[in-house]
Amino acid sequence: MRYITAIALCMALDVTGTSLAAEEHALLSSPLTAVRDRELKAITVTYGPGQSSGPHRHGGDAFVYMLSGHVRSQVGSDVVRTYGPGDSWFEPMGAHHVVSGNASTTEPATMLVVFVATPDATLTVWDRVGNQSPPAARTQSR
């Protein structure tokens, strides 16, 4: 639950003041039986129309499955891709997620994110600019 609160707080600190934080809901947290010192944590993340989040890394492996809407995503030097309902991708622990946001300025987008990490892992670590973390949630202006 600590990681959900921290993520929500980071996302609420939008410098532009024009967007609401991405909505996150914890679904499940359970120790894995066959892998010592690892937990499975599942959440949903909903980006409002035009929202995006700043560059970040994850403290665990992440499987992402699109439930509704469309998001743009780029991990590392891969090309920017747009994912829609039923699409999925994998982000290895520590990979640099440089683009993540709603591809639509009119419809929300919701993802199921399943992490496998140590129980005390910080699941989302935002890139730092100077001595400050960048805003996590932004609204695209078009």
N, C-alpha and C positions, 0 to 999 in steps of 0.2 A: 504494500500500500504506500510505503514511503516514496517509491519511484513514481507512482501516479501523481502524488501531490507535488513532487518536484517538477515533473514535466508540465503539469497544469500551471504552476506558478511561472515557470520560464515562458510558457506560451502566452500568458496573460500580460507579460511585459512587452507589449508591442509599441515600438517607438513612434510609429506613425499615428497611433491612436484610432485608426480607421477600421480595425478588424476585431472580431471576437476571437478568443483562443479556440484552437481546435478542440473538439469535444472528445474526451477519452473515457472509456468505461472498462474497468477491470472485470474480466469474466472468470478467470481461474488462475490459481497458483497451487502447484502440487509438486512435491518431490518426485524425482524419477526413481524408479525401483532398480533399474539395471545399471544406472550410472551414478556412482557415488558423488555427492556434493554438487548435484545439478538439479535445478527446478525447471518446470515448464510453467511459463506465465503467458496467459492469453489476454489480449485487450482488443477493443475496437477503437479506431481513430476515425473521426469524421472531420473532413475539411469543409468549411462553408464555401460558398461560391467565391472563386478567386483567391482563396487562402493558400499560403505556402508556408513551409517552415525553413529555418536556416540550416546551413550545413552542419552535419553532426556525425557521430559514430555511435555504435551500440556496444554495450558491455556483454553481449551474448549473441549467439547466432539467432537470426530472425527469419522466419518464414512469413511472407505477406500474401494475403489472398484478398482480391477485390470483391467486395459484396455489392456495391452499387456506385454509379458515377464513373468518372475517369480521373486518374492522376498521372502527372508527369513525374518521372523518376530517373535519376542518374546516380549510379554507384561507381565511384572511382573514375577511371578514364573511359568507361563504357559510354555508348551513345545515349542520349536522352530518349527514353521510351515512354509511350503513353499506354497505360493499362486500364482495362475496363472490366466489367463484371465477369467473374470466372477466371480471370488471369491471375497468375501468381509469380512470385520471384523469391529468391533467397539472398540474404545479406549476411556474409560471414562476419563473425565478431571482429570489430575494429575497422571494417571497411568504411571508407569515407563516402557518406551519402551526401552528395553535393547539390542535388536538385530533388525536391519533394514538394508537390503541391497539386491542388485541384486544377485540372485542365479546363474546367468550365467556369465562366463568370456568372452562370445563372443557376446551376444545380449543385447540390452537395455531393461529396464522394466519401464512401465509407470503406475502410479496410479492416480485416481481421489480421492482427499481428501476433504471432506465436514466438516467444523467445525461449531459448534454452540457455540458462546462465547459472552461475553460482547464486546461492540465496541472497548474498549481500551485494551483488553486482549493481552498479549504476547503469541502468539500461539505456539511457540516452545521455550522451555527453555532447553538448553544443560546442561548436568551434568558438574560440575566443578571438576577439579583435582587440589588440592592446591588452588592457586590464579588465575589459568588460566582455560579457557574453553577448552575442548579437540577439536581436529579438527572434523568438522561435516562430511566431505566427505573423504572417504578413498578408495583406490583401493586394492582389495585383490591380494596378490602375490601368484601365484601357479606355 
